[in-house]
Amino acid sequence: MDKIKLKLCAGTMCYVMGGAQLMEVEELLSAEEKQYVEITLSPCLQRCNGQDTPPFAELDGEIITGVSKEILLRIIKEKLRHVVR
């Protein structure tokens, strides 16, 4: 399996709207799960256009808006369910 690519927006708006907590997701993954997830930070994901709700994450090229740490963790674990037991 290719690594899941997770890009977290670290822009000011996202950071204050919950993006800081998204950065804790890596700490909540097991050592085995971490092998399959590549997490990077982006200074901005260019989504603060007034229509979408921050914080933003990009998971395998798909933007997720208004995401919480819990929801993001659930999505990652769902993607890994067939790989990590």
Backbone as a printed PyTorch tensor [residue, N CA C, xyz], in Angstrom:
tensor([[[  0.8400,  -1.1850,   0.0000],
         [  0.0000,   0.0000,   0.0000],
         [  0.8810,   1.2420,   0.0000]],

        [[  0.5300,   2.2140,  -0.8480],
         [  1.2080,   3.5010,  -0.8160],
         [  0.8350,   4.2190,   0.4710]],

        [[  1.7040,   5.1230,   0.8840],
         [  1.4120,   5.8870,   2.0860],
         [  0.2360,   6.8240,   1.8550]],

        [[ -0.5590,   6.9940,   2.8920],
         [ -1.6070,   7.9950,   2.8850],
         [ -0.9020,   9.3380,   3.0380]],

        [[ -1.2220,  10.2790,   2.1710],
         [ -0.5920,  11.5940,   2.2300],
         [ -1.5590,  12.5860,   2.8620]],

        [[ -1.1810,  13.0620,   4.0420],
         [ -1.9950,  14.0120,   4.7810],
         [ -1.2570,  15.3320,   4.8620]],

        [[ -1.9000,  16.3710,   4.3630],
         [ -1.3280,  17.7150,   4.4300],
         [ -2.2570,  18.5550,   5.2980]],

        [[ -1.6980,  19.1320,   6.3510],
         [ -2.4740,  19.9500,   7.2710],
         [ -2.1810,  21.4210,   7.0290]],

        [[ -3.2250,  22.2270,   6.9980],
         [ -3.0420,  23.6600,   6.8220],
         [ -2.5730,  24.2570,   8.1450]],

        [[ -1.4650,  24.9860,   8.0890],
         [ -0.9160,  25.6370,   9.2780],
         [ -1.0700,  27.1500,   9.1890]],

        [[ -1.9450,  27.6000,   8.2850],
         [ -2.2080,  29.0280,   8.1580],
         [ -2.8720,  29.5620,   9.4150]],

        [[ -2.8150,  30.8530,   9.5950],
         [ -3.3270,  31.4800,  10.8190],
         [ -4.7880,  31.1430,  11.0770]],

        [[ -5.6350,  31.3100,  10.0860],
         [ -7.0710,  31.0560,  10.2820],
         [ -7.3170,  29.6000,  10.6780]],

        [[ -6.7070,  28.6760,   9.9770],
         [ -6.8820,  27.2590,  10.3110],
         [ -6.3300,  26.9520,  11.6950]],

        [[ -5.1740,  27.5020,  11.9900],
         [ -4.5240,  27.2280,  13.2760],
         [ -5.4280,  27.6280,  14.4310]],

        [[ -6.0020,  28.8350,  14.3730],
         [ -6.8390,  29.2990,  15.4810],
         [ -8.2180,  28.6500,  15.4830]],

        [[ -8.6350,  28.0980,  14.3460],
         [ -9.9500,  27.4610,  14.2690],
         [ -9.8890,  25.9480,  14.5130]],

        [[ -8.7850,  25.4610,  15.0390],
         [ -8.6940,  24.0430,  15.3890],
         [ -7.5800,  23.2910,  14.7110]],

        [[ -6.8750,  23.9200,  13.8030],
         [ -5.7830,  23.2560,  13.1030],
         [ -4.6500,  22.8370,  14.0260]],

        [[ -4.4720,  23.5650,  15.1100],
         [ -3.4210,  23.2000,  16.0660],
         [ -3.6800,  21.8020,  16.6210]],

        [[ -4.9450,  21.4730,  16.8670],
         [ -5.2870,  20.1410,  17.3800],
         [ -5.1090,  19.0660,  16.3130]],

        [[ -5.2770,  19.4280,  15.0430],
         [ -5.0940,  18.4350,  13.9770],
         [ -3.6650,  17.9130,  13.9690]],

        [[ -2.7350,  18.7510,  14.3790],
         [ -1.3330,  18.3610,  14.3850],
         [ -1.0400,  17.2730,  15.4180]],

        [[ -1.9850,  17.0310,  16.3230],
         [ -1.8350,  15.9810,  17.3420],
         [ -2.2000,  14.5970,  16.8100]],

        [[ -2.7690,  14.5270,  15.6150],
         [ -3.2260,  13.2480,  15.0510],
         [ -2.0870,  12.2350,  14.9980]],

        [[ -0.9070,  12.6780,  14.6220],
         [  0.2190,  11.7490,  14.5070],
         [  0.5050,  11.0510,  15.8370]],

        [[  0.3640,  11.7710,  16.9380],
         [  0.6110,  11.1950,  18.2580],
         [ -0.4130,  10.1100,  18.6120]],

        [[ -1.5690,  10.1400,  17.9790],
         [ -2.6400,   9.1940,  18.2810],
         [ -2.5980,   7.9380,  17.4180]],

        [[ -1.6850,   7.9080,  16.4670],
         [ -1.5300,   6.7260,  15.6170],
         [ -0.5470,   5.7550,  16.2510]],

        [[ -0.7840,   4.4820,  16.0510],
         [  0.1510,   3.4710,  16.5440],
         [  1.4210,   3.5160,  15.6900]],

        [[  2.4740,   2.8960,  16.1740],
         [  3.7390,   2.8530,  15.4270],
         [  3.5210,   2.2010,  14.0600]],

        [[  2.7070,   1.1570,  14.0210],
         [  2.4390,   0.4720,  12.7520],
         [  1.6620,   1.3770,  11.7950]],

        [[  0.6620,   2.0870,  12.3220],
         [ -0.1250,   2.9910,  11.4790],
         [  0.7350,   4.1170,  10.9160]],

        [[  1.6450,   4.6300,  11.7170],
         [  2.5130,   5.7340,  11.2870],
         [  3.3530,   5.3640,  10.0630]],

        [[  3.6500,   4.0860,   9.8970],
         [  4.4270,   3.6310,   8.7410],
         [  3.7080,   3.9040,   7.4260]],

        [[  2.3850,   4.0090,   7.4760],
         [  1.5760,   4.1450,   6.2710],
         [  1.0110,   5.5490,   6.0710]],

        [[  1.4180,   6.4870,   6.9170],
         [  0.8900,   7.8460,   6.8350],
         [  2.0410,   8.8400,   6.7600]],

        [[  1.9860,   9.7000,   5.7670],
         [  2.9700,  10.7690,   5.6130],
         [  2.2680,  12.0960,   5.8970]],

        [[  2.6800,  12.7640,   6.9730],
         [  2.0260,  14.0060,   7.3820],
         [  2.9600,  15.1760,   7.1310]],

        [[  2.4320,  16.1830,   6.4320],
         [  3.1860,  17.4100,   6.1970],
         [  2.3020,  18.6020,   6.5480]],

        [[  2.9570,  19.7330,   6.7450],
         [  2.2450,  20.9790,   7.0070],
         [  2.3490,  21.8780,   5.7940]],

        [[  1.3000,  22.6100,   5.5520],
         [  1.2820,  23.5740,   4.4590],
         [  1.0310,  24.9550,   5.0520]],

        [[  1.7370,  25.9730,   4.5790],
         [  1.4820,  27.3120,   5.1050],
         [  0.0600,  27.7810,   4.7980]],

        [[ -0.5380,  27.2410,   3.7440],
         [ -1.9220,  27.5730,   3.3980],
         [ -2.3970,  26.6080,   2.3120]],

        [[ -3.6350,  26.1540,   2.4400],
         [ -4.2180,  25.2870,   1.4140],
         [ -5.1500,  26.0620,   0.4800]],

        [[ -5.1290,  27.3950,   0.5740],
         [ -5.8850,  28.2770,  -0.3290],
         [ -7.3930,  28.0050,  -0.3060]],

        [[ -7.9520,  27.7470,   0.8760],
         [ -9.3880,  27.4680,   0.9730],
         [-10.1550,  28.5400,   1.7450]],

        [[ -9.4790,  29.5350,   2.2680],
         [-10.1320,  30.5880,   3.0530],
         [-10.7850,  31.6000,   2.1190]],

        [[-11.8290,  31.1670,   1.4550],
         [-12.5070,  32.0270,   0.4900],
         [-13.8700,  32.4870,   0.9900]],

        [[-14.1610,  32.2020,   2.2420],
         [-15.4410,  32.6110,   2.8050],
         [-16.5420,  31.5800,   2.6610]],

        [[-16.3610,  30.5800,   1.8110],
         [-17.3900,  29.5710,   1.6090],
         [-17.1260,  28.3050,   2.4180]],

        [[-15.8700,  28.0120,   2.6540],
         [-15.5020,  26.7880,   3.3730],
         [-15.1290,  27.1270,   4.8090]],

        [[-15.3300,  26.1640,   5.6980],
         [-15.0590,  26.3570,   7.1120],
         [-13.7230,  25.7300,   7.4900]],

        [[-12.8080,  26.5220,   8.0740],
         [-11.5490,  25.9600,   8.5420],
         [-11.7760,  25.1470,   9.8160]],

        [[-10.8620,  24.3040,  10.2020],
         [ -9.5600,  24.0470,   9.5960],
         [ -9.6780,  23.0880,   8.4110]],

        [[ -8.6270,  23.1220,   7.5890],
         [ -8.5940,  22.3150,   6.3780],
         [ -7.4770,  21.2790,   6.4440]],

        [[ -7.7500,  20.1450,   5.8430],
         [ -6.7460,  19.1050,   5.6710],
         [ -6.9060,  18.5710,   4.2520]],

        [[ -5.8170,  18.1030,   3.6970],
         [ -5.8640,  17.4710,   2.3800],
         [ -5.3950,  16.0370,   2.5630]],

        [[ -6.2630,  15.1020,   2.2490],
         [ -5.9640,  13.6850,   2.4240],
         [ -5.9860,  13.0210,   1.0630]],

        [[ -4.8130,  12.5850,   0.6190],
         [ -4.6670,  11.9680,  -0.7020],
         [ -5.2960,  12.8260,  -1.7960]],

        [[ -5.0460,  14.1330,  -1.7190],
         [ -5.5100,  15.0590,  -2.7400],
         [ -6.9160,  15.5870,  -2.5560]],

        [[ -7.6480,  15.0740,  -1.5730],
         [ -9.0210,  15.5080,  -1.3280],
         [ -9.0570,  16.4560,  -0.1390]],

        [[ -9.6390,  17.6410,  -0.3280],
         [ -9.7360,  18.6320,   0.7390],
         [-10.8830,  18.2640,   1.6740]],

        [[-10.6010,  18.3340,   2.9620],
         [-11.6180,  18.1110,   3.9870],
         [-11.7500,  19.4340,   4.7360]],

        [[-12.9630,  19.9660,   4.8100],
         [-13.1800,  21.2530,   5.4620],
         [-13.8250,  21.0620,   6.8260]],

        [[-13.5580,  22.0050,   7.7240],
         [-14.1720,  21.9730,   9.0440],
         [-13.9030,  20.6860,   9.7990]],

        [[-12.7350,  20.1240,   9.6180],
         [-12.4280,  18.8150,  10.1730],
         [-11.9120,  18.9330,  11.6160]],

        [[-12.2730,  17.9810,  12.4260],
         [-11.7760,  17.9210,  13.8020],
         [-10.7170,  16.8170,  13.8880]],

        [[ -9.9730,  16.8380,  14.9600],
         [ -8.9530,  15.8140,  15.1870],
         [ -9.5880,  14.4210,  15.2170]],

        [[-10.7290,  14.2970,  15.8670],
         [-11.3990,  13.0080,  15.9960],
         [-11.8820,  12.4800,  14.6440]],

        [[-12.4610,  13.3640,  13.8490],
         [-12.9550,  12.9500,  12.5240],
         [-11.7900,  12.5610,  11.6280]],

        [[-10.7340,  13.3610,  11.6480],
         [ -9.5670,  13.0680,  10.8230],
         [ -8.9490,  11.7310,  11.2210]],

        [[ -8.8380,  11.4770,  12.5020],
         [ -8.2860,  10.2060,  12.9810],
         [ -9.1630,   9.0380,  12.5200]],

        [[-10.4690,   9.2020,  12.5890],
         [-11.3920,   8.1440,  12.1500],
         [-11.2370,   7.8640,  10.6560]],

        [[-11.0940,   8.9180,   9.8460],
         [-10.9280,   8.7480,   8.4040],
         [ -9.6270,   8.0000,   8.0940]],

        [[ -8.5590,   8.3790,   8.7680],
         [ -7.2570,   7.7220,   8.5510],
         [ -7.3390,   6.2490,   8.9260]],

        [[ -7.9060,   5.9750,  10.0980],
         [ -7.9960,   4.5860,  10.5470],
         [ -8.8750,   3.7530,   9.6140]],

        [[ -9.9000,   4.3610,   9.0590],
         [-10.7630,   3.6630,   8.0990],
         [ -9.9680,   3.3090,   6.8420]],

        [[ -9.1470,   4.2350,   6.3640],
         [ -8.3190,   3.9630,   5.1850],
         [ -7.2970,   2.8640,   5.4640]],

        [[ -6.8770,   2.7420,   6.7090],
         [ -5.8500,   1.7620,   7.0760],
         [ -6.4220,   0.4210,   7.5470]],

        [[ -7.7250,   0.3090,   7.6390],
         [ -8.3210,  -0.8780,   8.2690],
         [ -7.9400,  -2.1920,   7.5910]],

        [[ -7.6530,  -2.1820,   6.3100],
         [ -7.2970,  -3.4140,   5.6190],
         [ -5.8020,  -3.7000,   5.6620]],

        [[ -5.0370,  -2.7260,   6.1140],
         [ -3.5850,  -2.8620,   6.1340],
         [ -3.0820,  -3.1670,   7.5440]],

        [[ -3.6030,  -2.4250,   8.5170],
         [ -3.1520,  -2.5470,   9.8990],
         [ -4.2360,  -3.2610,  10.6880]],

        [[ -3.8420,  -4.2940,  11.3790],
         [ -4.8170,  -5.0610,  12.1790],
         [ -4.5140,  -4.9240,  13.6480]]])
